[in-house]
């Protein structure tokens, strides 16, 4: 699991962790953890998406897939496998 993003609301930090394997983040497999900013205690845990969606996945050829779908008129300035 790798922290993918977070948000802060009402003194609670919600951290979203995505399954990470072979330099690929699998966003459907999120686990969300709420942490109190005042005392550091776990406030909430949501793992339904991970429990529902997580499965073994085969290798994906990102290079061949990207070149087929991106217009030649687009300049790619950064990329990340997800």
DSSP file (Angstrom, degrees, kcal/mol; ACC not computed):
  #  RESIDUE AA STRUCTURE BP1 BP2  ACC     N-H-->O    O-->H-N    N-H-->O    O-->H-N    TCO  KAPPA ALPHA  PHI   PSI    X-CA   Y-CA   Z-CA
    1    1 A X              0   0    0      0, 0.0     2,-0.4     0, 0.0    18,-0.2   0.000 360.0 360.0 360.0 145.4    0.0    0.0    0.0
    2    2 A X  E     -A   18   0A   0     16,-2.3    16,-2.7     0, 0.0     2,-0.3  -1.000 360.0-109.3-138.4 137.1    1.1    3.5   -0.8
    3    3 A X  E     +A   17   0A   0     -2,-0.4    14,-0.3    14,-0.2     3,-0.1  -0.483  36.8 175.3 -64.9 125.9   -0.3    6.8    0.3
    4    4 A X  E     -     0   0A   0     12,-3.3     2,-0.3     1,-0.4    -1,-0.2   0.794  57.5 -28.6-104.8 -36.8   -1.9    8.4   -2.8
    5    5 A X  E     -A   16   0A   0     11,-1.1    11,-2.9     2,-0.0    -1,-0.4  -0.971  53.8-153.7-167.9 168.9   -3.5   11.6   -1.4
    6    6 A X  E     -A   15   0A   0     -2,-0.3     2,-0.3     9,-0.2     9,-0.2  -0.965   0.3-159.2-147.3 162.9   -5.0   13.1    1.7
    7    7 A X  E     -A   14   0A   0      7,-1.9     7,-3.1    -2,-0.3     2,-0.5  -0.984  10.7-144.1-142.3 153.4   -7.5   15.7    2.8
    8    8 A X  E     +A   13   0A   0     -2,-0.3     2,-0.3     5,-0.2     5,-0.2  -0.977  26.8 158.2-122.4 128.9   -8.1   17.5    6.1
    9    9 A X  E >   -A   12   0A   0      3,-2.4     3,-1.4    -2,-0.5    -2,-0.1  -0.963  67.5  -5.4-151.3 130.7  -11.5   18.5    7.4
   10   10 A X  T 3  S-     0   0    0     -2,-0.3     3,-0.1     1,-0.3    -1,-0.0   0.879 127.9 -55.3  51.8  44.9  -12.7   19.3   10.9
   11   11 A X  T 3  S+     0   0    0      1,-0.2    26,-2.7    25,-0.1    27,-0.5   0.683 115.2 115.2  65.4  19.8   -9.3   18.4   12.4
   12   12 A X  E <   -AB   9  36A   0     -3,-1.4    -3,-2.4    24,-0.2     2,-0.6  -0.985  55.4-150.5-120.3 128.8   -9.3   14.9   10.9
   13   13 A X  E     -AB   8  35A   0     22,-2.9    22,-2.6    -2,-0.4     2,-0.7  -0.888   8.1-158.4 -98.8 118.2   -6.8   13.9    8.2
   14   14 A X  E     -AB   7  34A   0     -7,-3.1    -7,-1.9    -2,-0.6     2,-0.5  -0.875  10.2-165.5 -97.3 115.0   -8.2   11.3    5.8
   15   15 A X  E     -AB   6  33A   0     18,-3.1    18,-2.6    -2,-0.7     2,-0.6  -0.886   6.6-150.7-105.7 128.9   -5.3    9.5    4.2
   16   16 A X  E     -AB   5  32A   0    -11,-2.9   -12,-3.3    -2,-0.5   -11,-1.1  -0.882  10.3-167.2-103.4 121.3   -6.0    7.4    1.1
   17   17 A X  E     -AB   3  31A   0     14,-3.2    14,-2.5    -2,-0.6     2,-0.4  -0.916   3.5-162.9-108.7 131.8   -3.8    4.4    0.5
   18   18 A X  E     -A    2   0A   0    -16,-2.7   -16,-2.3    -2,-0.5    12,-0.2  -0.875  31.0-100.3-112.9 147.0   -3.8    2.5   -2.8
   19   19 A X  E     - B   0  26A   0      7,-0.9     7,-3.1    10,-0.4     2,-0.4  -0.432  42.7-161.8 -62.1 137.3   -2.5   -0.9   -3.6
   20   20 A X  E     + B   0  25A   0      5,-0.2     2,-0.3    -2,-0.1     5,-0.2  -0.989  20.6 154.2-132.5 124.2    0.9   -0.6   -5.2
   21   21 A X  E >   - B   0  24A   0      3,-2.2     3,-1.1    -2,-0.4    -2,-0.0  -0.970  67.1  -3.0-152.1 134.6    2.7   -3.3   -7.2
   22   22 A X  T 3  S-     0   0    0     -2,-0.3     3,-0.1     1,-0.3    -1,-0.1   0.886 128.4 -54.4  53.1  45.7    5.3   -3.1  -10.0
   23   23 A X  T 3  S+     0   0    0      1,-0.2    58,-0.4    59,-0.0     2,-0.4   0.733 113.9 118.4  62.9  25.1    5.3    0.7  -10.0
   24   24 A X  E <   -B   21   0A   0     -3,-1.1    -3,-2.2    58,-0.1     2,-0.5  -0.987  54.6-148.3-124.6 129.4    1.5    0.8  -10.6
   25   25 A X  E     -B   20   0A   0     56,-1.8     2,-0.9    -2,-0.4    -5,-0.2  -0.835   7.7-153.5 -92.7 130.4   -1.1    2.3   -8.2
   26   26 A X  E >   -B   19   0A   0     -7,-3.1     3,-1.6    -2,-0.5    -7,-0.9  -0.817  11.6-175.6-105.7  91.7   -4.4    0.5   -8.2
   27   27 A X  E >  S+     0   0A   0     -2,-0.9     3,-0.7    55,-0.6    -1,-0.2   0.771  77.2  65.5 -63.0 -29.1   -6.9    3.2   -7.2
   28   28 A X  E 3  S+     0   0A   0      1,-0.3     2,-0.4    25,-0.1    25,-0.3   0.758  94.6  64.2 -64.0 -19.0   -9.9    0.9   -7.1
   29   29 A X  E <  S+     0   0A   0     -3,-1.6   -10,-0.4    24,-0.1    -1,-0.3  -0.254  78.9 156.6 -97.1  45.6   -8.2   -0.9   -4.2
   30   30 A X  E <   -     0   0A   0     -3,-0.7    20,-1.0    -2,-0.4     2,-0.4  -0.417  28.7-167.1 -76.4 145.0   -8.3    2.1   -1.8
   31   31 A X  E     -B   17   0A   0    -14,-2.5   -14,-3.2    18,-0.1     2,-0.5  -0.999  12.4-156.3-123.4 129.1   -8.1    2.0    2.0
   32   32 A X  E     -BC  16  46A   0     14,-2.6    14,-2.8    -2,-0.4     2,-0.5  -0.918   8.3-171.2-111.4 128.8   -9.0    5.3    3.7
   33   33 A X  E     -BC  15  45A   0    -18,-2.6   -18,-3.1    -2,-0.5     2,-0.5  -0.977   9.8-153.1-122.2 125.9   -7.8    6.0    7.3
   34   34 A X  E     -BC  14  44A   0     10,-2.6     9,-3.7    -2,-0.5    10,-1.4  -0.870  14.4-171.8 -98.9 127.1   -9.0    9.0    9.3
   35   35 A X  E     -BC  13  42A   0    -22,-2.6   -22,-2.9    -2,-0.5     2,-0.3  -0.972  24.2-123.5-122.8 130.0   -6.5   10.3   11.9
   36   36 A X  E  >  -B   12   0A   0      5,-2.9     4,-1.7    -2,-0.4   -24,-0.2  -0.542  12.7-154.5 -69.4 129.5   -7.3   12.9   14.5
   37   37 A X  T  4 S+     0   0    0    -26,-2.7    -1,-0.1    -2,-0.3   -25,-0.1   0.653  90.2  58.9 -79.0 -15.2   -4.9   15.8   14.3
   38   38 A X  T  4 S+     0   0    0    -27,-0.5    -1,-0.2     3,-0.1   -26,-0.1   0.843 129.6   2.1 -83.3 -33.7   -5.3   16.7   17.9
   39   39 A X  T  4 S-     0   0    0      2,-0.1    -2,-0.2    -3,-0.0    -1,-0.1   0.437  91.0-117.4-134.9  -0.9   -4.2   13.4   19.5
   40   40 A X     <  +     0   0    0     -4,-1.7    -3,-0.1     1,-0.2     2,-0.1   0.514  62.6 145.1  79.1   4.8   -3.1   11.1   16.6
   41   41 A X        -     0   0    0      1,-0.1    -5,-2.9    -6,-0.1     2,-0.4  -0.437  59.8-101.8 -76.9 150.6   -5.8    8.5   17.3
   42   42 A X  E     +C   35   0A   0     -7,-0.2    -7,-0.3     1,-0.2     3,-0.1  -0.588  39.3 178.3 -70.2 124.9   -7.4    6.5   14.5
   43   43 A X  E     -     0   0A   0     -9,-3.7     2,-0.3    -2,-0.4    -8,-0.2   0.785  61.2  -1.0 -98.5 -36.8  -10.8    8.1   13.9
   44   44 A X  E     -C   34   0A   0    -10,-1.4   -10,-2.6     2,-0.0     2,-0.3  -0.987  50.9-161.5-153.7 158.7  -12.1    6.0   11.0
   45   45 A X  E     -C   33   0A   0     -2,-0.3     2,-0.5   -12,-0.2   -12,-0.2  -0.964   6.2-176.1-145.1 126.7  -11.2    3.1    8.7
   46   46 A X  E     +C   32   0A   0    -14,-2.8   -14,-2.6    -2,-0.3     4,-0.1  -0.962  19.4 151.2-127.0 114.3  -12.8    2.3    5.3
   47   47 A X     >  +     0   0    0     -2,-0.5     4,-2.7   -16,-0.2     5,-0.2   0.228  38.3 109.0-125.1  11.4  -11.6   -0.8    3.5
   48   48 A X  H  > S+     0   0    0      1,-0.2     4,-2.4     2,-0.2     5,-0.2   0.901  80.1  51.6 -59.0 -43.1  -14.7   -1.8    1.6
   49   49 A X  H  > S+     0   0    0      1,-0.2     4,-2.7     2,-0.2     5,-0.3   0.912 112.2  46.4 -61.5 -42.2  -13.2   -0.8   -1.8
   50   50 A X  H  > S+     0   0    0    -20,-1.0     4,-2.3     1,-0.2    -2,-0.2   0.941 114.1  46.9 -64.8 -46.5  -10.1   -2.9   -1.1
   51   51 A X  H  < S+     0   0    0     -4,-2.7    -2,-0.2     1,-0.2    -1,-0.2   0.841 118.9  41.9 -65.3 -32.7  -12.0   -5.9    0.1
   52   52 A X  H  < S+     0   0    0     -4,-2.4    -2,-0.2    -5,-0.2    -1,-0.2   0.886 126.4  27.7 -79.8 -41.2  -14.4   -5.7   -2.9
   53   53 A X  H  < S+     0   0    0     -4,-2.7     2,-0.2   -25,-0.3    -3,-0.2   0.683  85.6 110.4-101.0 -20.8  -11.9   -4.9   -5.7
   54   54 A X     <  +     0   0    0     -4,-2.3     2,-0.3    -5,-0.3    -4,-0.0  -0.386  38.7 138.9 -69.5 129.0   -8.5   -6.3   -4.8
   55   55 A X        -     0   0    0     -2,-0.2     2,-0.2     0, 0.0   -26,-0.0  -0.963  59.6 -79.4-155.2 163.6   -7.5   -9.3   -6.9
   56   56 A X        -     0   0    0     -2,-0.3     2,-0.4     1,-0.0     0, 0.0  -0.529  50.9-160.5 -68.0 136.9   -4.4  -10.6   -8.6
   57   57 A X        -     0   0    0     -2,-0.2     2,-0.1     3,-0.0     3,-0.1  -0.921  12.8-123.2-123.7 147.6   -3.8   -8.8  -11.8
   58   58 A X        -     0   0    0     -2,-0.4     2,-0.0     1,-0.1     0, 0.0  -0.445  44.7 -82.1 -82.6 161.7   -1.7   -9.7  -14.8
   59   59 A X        -     0   0    0     -2,-0.1     2,-0.4     1,-0.0    -1,-0.1  -0.324  44.8-147.8 -60.8 144.3    1.1   -7.5  -16.1
   60   60 A X        -     0   0    0     -3,-0.1     2,-1.3     3,-0.0     3,-0.2  -0.964  10.6-134.4-120.6 133.6   -0.1   -4.6  -18.3
   61   61 A X     >  +     0   0    0     -2,-0.4     4,-1.6     1,-0.2     5,-0.1  -0.695  28.2 175.3 -88.2  89.9    1.9   -3.2  -21.2
   62   62 A X  H  > S+     0   0    0     -2,-1.3     4,-2.8     1,-0.2     5,-0.2   0.856  71.8  59.9 -66.2 -36.4    1.5    0.5  -20.6
   63   63 A X  H  > S+     0   0    0      1,-0.2     4,-1.8     2,-0.2    -1,-0.2   0.934 108.8  41.7 -61.2 -48.0    3.8    1.6  -23.4
   64   64 A X  H  > S+     0   0    0      1,-0.2     4,-1.0     2,-0.2    -1,-0.2   0.883 116.4  49.6 -67.2 -37.8    1.8    0.0  -26.2
   65   65 A X  H  X S+     0   0    0     -4,-1.6     4,-0.9     2,-0.2    -2,-0.2   0.903 110.1  50.5 -68.3 -42.1   -1.6    1.1  -24.7
   66   66 A X  H >X S+     0   0    0     -4,-2.8     4,-1.6     1,-0.2     3,-0.9   0.927 107.4  51.7 -63.2 -46.1   -0.5    4.7  -24.3
   67   67 A X  H 3< S+     0   0    0     -4,-1.8    -1,-0.2     1,-0.3    -2,-0.2   0.794 107.9  53.6 -65.1 -26.3    0.8    5.1  -27.8
   68   68 A X  H 3< S+     0   0    0     -4,-1.0    -1,-0.3    -3,-0.2    -2,-0.2   0.744 116.8  35.2 -78.6 -22.7   -2.5    3.8  -29.3
   69   69 A X  H << S+     0   0    0     -4,-0.9     2,-0.5    -3,-0.9    -2,-0.2   0.570  97.0  83.9-111.6 -10.5   -4.7    6.3  -27.4
   70   70 A X  S  < S-     0   0    0     -4,-1.6    -1,-0.0    -5,-0.1    -4,-0.0  -0.832  77.2-120.0-103.5 130.0   -2.9    9.6  -27.1
   71   71 A X    >   -     0   0    0     -2,-0.5     3,-1.4     1,-0.1    -2,-0.1  -0.287  15.3-128.5 -61.7 146.4   -3.0   12.0  -30.0
   72   72 A X  T 3  S+     0   0    0      1,-0.2    -1,-0.1     3,-0.0    -2,-0.0   0.633 107.7  66.9 -70.4 -13.2    0.4   12.9  -31.6
   73   73 A X  T 3  S+     0   0    0      2,-0.1     2,-0.4     0, 0.0    -1,-0.2   0.486  84.2  90.3 -84.2  -3.8   -0.6   16.6  -31.0
   74   74 A X    <   -     0   0    0     -3,-1.4     2,-0.6     2,-0.0    -4,-0.0  -0.805  68.0-147.1 -98.5 131.5   -0.4   16.2  -27.2
   75   75 A X        -     0   0    0     -2,-0.4     2,-0.6     2,-0.0    -2,-0.1  -0.872  12.3-145.0 -96.9 120.2    2.9   16.9  -25.4
   76   76 A X        +     0   0    0     -2,-0.6     3,-0.1     1,-0.2    -2,-0.0  -0.747  22.5 174.3 -86.0 121.3    3.3   14.6  -22.4
   77   77 A X        -     0   0    0     -2,-0.6     2,-0.3     1,-0.3    -1,-0.2   0.658  67.6  -1.2-102.7 -19.4    5.1   16.5  -19.6
   78   78 A X        -     0   0    0      2,-0.0    -1,-0.3     0, 0.0     2,-0.3  -0.970  63.4-167.7-160.6 159.6    4.8   13.8  -16.9
   79   79 A X        -     0   0    0     -2,-0.3     2,-0.3    -3,-0.1    -3,-0.0  -0.993   7.2-176.9-152.2 156.5    3.3   10.4  -16.4
   80   80 A X        -     0   0    0     -2,-0.3     2,-0.5   -55,-0.0   -56,-0.1  -0.969  30.7-118.4-153.6 135.8    2.5    7.8  -13.8
   81   81 A X              0   0    0    -58,-0.4   -56,-1.8    -2,-0.3    -2,-0.0  -0.666 360.0 360.0 -80.0 125.4    1.1    4.3  -14.0
   82   82 A X              0   0    0     -2,-0.5   -55,-0.6   -58,-0.2    -1,-0.2   0.283 360.0 360.0-147.4 360.0   -2.2    3.9  -12.3
